[in-house]
Amino acid sequence: MSALVSAPVSAPVSARSVRALSAALALASSGLSARHTEAQRAPVGPSTRSYVRFDTAVLALTNVRVIDGTGAAPREAHTVIVRDGRIAALGPAASVSVPAGAQVLDLSGRSVIPGLVMVHEHLYYPVGAGTYANLTESFSRLYLAGGVTSMRTGGNMNGLAEILVAQAIARGEKPGPFIDATAPYLEGPGMGFNQVVPLRDTTHAKQLVAYWADQGATSFKAYMNISRDALRVSAREAHARGLKITGHLCSVTYREAADAGIDDLEHGFFAMNDFVPGKTPDRCMGRGGAATQSMASLDPSSSEVQALFRHLIDKRVAVTSTLAIFETFTPGRPMPRGLDVLLPTLREDYERRYAATQRNTQSPYARAFPKGMAFERAFVQAGGTLIVGTDPTGGGGLVPGFSNQRALELLVEAGFTPLEALRIGTLNGATYLGRGALTGSLEVGKLADLVVLDGNPAADIAAVRNVQWVFRQGVGYDPKALIESVRGKAGLW
């Protein structure tokens, strides 16, 4: 446990630091839409208070290793001053004065990183055939406990529930990260979900985007059976409202989606169907399995794949890595962490599924999983923007928070350095969400969205598992208390 003492009386933050803070605050405020404007210091309501360990106007994190999320090398023995929920000063401990009356945390031997910004997350979970439970309460706590301070829900099965919980967290009524709440899926006929309304035509698509934007949704997701025309109309309507649209596609190719105006493509290149033999326009071939098999047979350095990369880059389309979910389909991979927080019946169901996966010697993912890693690395090397999430659905197994940490480990296994992986999981995500001036890196003027880790993730990315405290807008949460509050019950609420 870090030493927690009262700061000695010392000179306040310098006038230069105050001027830098004022300039950074002005920058953070410019260009941000109203839906992304946040109080400097997070409100804490009565039901949230029991998970909070630090809630003070001025906080000093001293003698800490700073990994700022930009990809820069770690900076040792630094001090971070947090004032009213913002980073007010950051620099070598010898040159940054601790303000009088500040609460001081001596973090010698520990690291501070930006809060994770994860962009393919869910607040629902499979609990039966074609049925997804609304787990906004337990999952939002688990995300925060794992170090996620901002997230986008990459698809919605429960209508207003996710939008309302995002608003409740913003008011301090519930613990959790900032949530960019996605509307219910924009999906054509054929999938058979009993919680998704299939699109009838382009007029219906436009109406649904308008309706859910009016209800407070802040992003959209197209799904596997959407048509090119419906995707184009949906993107146009979302963009007219200043919102973004992503997609897990099958009926529409990546190139077609880029031309239709999509902002992001989910699941790396596992869902890429541009090279599926005999691909019919507006038709999902093989429910995604054909796309994965097609990718596994391709060389990411080939001219045709590089041409697709260039098209996506030219159209400013990001790609979301979700290696964590594909790992659960791949034999020979470790059991996911955190299963003990689930209801026993859900945990046992997944453990049976995991055992079956390990026995499947013919699984296409034995070949596809490492190839998917290679594609993501090659896309970034070509100049593409990679962001990251986990997709904690897919037949179960992934638990929020735990899976987000695993996502970073898998990026390193794919060939990224730990610092590159941390940037993908922080600043890249924040920039994509339009919040890069507000969060995603440790800089003076930004929100104090911070994670304190025991260890050095720049040397060993597994240190991201060692979360000691999570600060969202300057308020410090106890990850153990958050996890214990849902242990054995995730799946009920």
Disulfide bonds with the S-S distance in Angstrom:
Cys250-Cys284 2.06
